[in-house]
Amino acid sequence: MLTFLAILVVLAVLMTFRVPIAFAMGISGTIGLAAQLGPRPALAVLERTFFDTSASFILVAIPLFILMAELLTAGDVTRRAIIACQAWIGHVKGGLAMATVAASVILAALVGSSTASTAAMSASAFPQMRAHRYSDRLAAAVVSVGGTLAVVVPPSIVLVVYGVLTETSIGKLFIAGIIPGLLTATGLAVVIKIIAETTDQAPKGDPFVLKTAVKESRHVIPMVLLMVAVIGSIYGGIASPSEAAALGVMGSLLIVLAQRTLSFVQFNKSISSSIRATVMIVAIVACSAIFSNYLAFTRITHSMLEFVAVTEMPREVIMGIIILVLLVMGMFMDQLAILSLAMPLAFPTAMALDYDPVWFGIVVTKTVEIGLLTPPLGLNAYVAASQTRVPLGTIFRGILPFLAMEIVVLILLLCFPQVTLFLPDLMLR
């Protein structure tokens, strides 16, 4: 036990000195294995674990989904999605903010990265809202919370990483994220409408013109069809997540080439960005496996499961503790760091309590999503602040009502598991 505590101290020290989470977990896990087994056996375990994890075929989906997102972002999809949504609902009071949420849903289904979605919306939607006399507090808060939809709405990179770490069906996780994602988006729109009607932060937009709305939608329809094709192929059992990702890359490339919005320089940048992001994620997954192996050899996980088996606490209380711990972690860490650190212990515990792994994945993902908005880290708020130049404190104050709504949605998912499991249970196997 003392050795385990010492390894946790090493991990904490490395993270304090801003060592990337992948390297921090890999180094501390390797030191722990060396202390537990000896240097040579530890190196043998390290070699096998790193290769087996990084060579997993399911990881192919990660670079493909990232590349699809990079191509569409370089192809001006964000601005066009906002303009199209604004043309349809921008005429109502608070409509431009609600259009930003609608565009965030489209972008989330194509990008899969929360910070990328927030950055794109900050660059495209925030200037539009400021030009229409929205308050900076509301405008910056909307782009921050809209970006979090990419965590739940498929194809989410967080869901892929969760599926790899826990060996849960990524296809089912994607389908399970649809209703919670749409439920969250609806909640965001409701909060915006309440703010618009009770304050002067969101003025009424331009009059509705059907011809303009139809015209602007032409550029977005191919992207929506691509989104339906990717998710529909997984839902119908036609393609695996990796195959669907390949379909998405091909479709996104055809769209941007047909619309002539992608230059050769942008294409090269998309490839480079995809490689950098993929290397980071694969490193996190592989080093998390090293740390998980250390936990297995120390029997910490086994002891945790024994405690769950003999404790008289209701399983709902234990789940509540897990959620609370994840929320606190979200105040200080990004979503991938939380998954890699928490899942080696939290996932076996949830399975011992007889919870569904797909449902647990969506609940964890939703909890991680909330962490993107909570101070002191609140990663999405930091991204929005750097892009919009709005003070961080102003953004956090604007986020508060949306944060309350996020907690309500999380409670609904906890109390009514069928909201999450309805669509996966209907999937063709």
Disulfide bonds with the S-S distance in Angstrom:
none
